[in-house]
Amino acid sequence: MAGALKCFAPLFDRVLVQRFAVETKTKGGLLIPEKSQGKVLDAKVVAVGPGMHSSKGDLIPVNVSVGDRVILPEYGGTKVVLDEQEYFLFRNQDILGKIQQ
């Protein structure tokens, strides 16, 4: 995983994230059927591009950094498979929020 991930660098304001695993059990220990499992909307940032340039040529940095936990939209993003691991590529402006820890 680390080898291919080190070789991949997002361009412009793109952010590469890895979604967290879907919960298959409730806190009480009951199994959740696959059809009832919701889509995971939070993810960990694993790579960040340098940012976009404004019309004046100034660099506008990305709002998140590697290791941040973010909230994503339900739909969108580009699926990327690196070393048999699933990642998603989003634009900085598509990320809905950052979870403070």
DANOR-V69529 format. One line per field, one symbol per residue. psi: psi as a letter, one per 30 degrees, with the letter a starting at -180 (. if undefined). burial: b if it has 24 or more other ideal C-beta (glycine too) atoms within 12 Angstrom, else e. A space follows every 10 residues. Layout:
psi: ???
burial: ???
This chain:
psi: eeeeeffkjk lbgkkkljkl kkkfklffgk kkleffklkk fllkkfkklf llklffgkkj lkfllkfkkl kllelllkkk jkhgkklkkl leffkelkkk .
burial: eeeeeeeeeb eebbbbbbbe eeeeeeeeee eeeeeeeeee bbbbbbbbbe eeeeeeeeee ebebeeebbb bbeeeebeeb eeeeeebbbb bbebbeeeee e
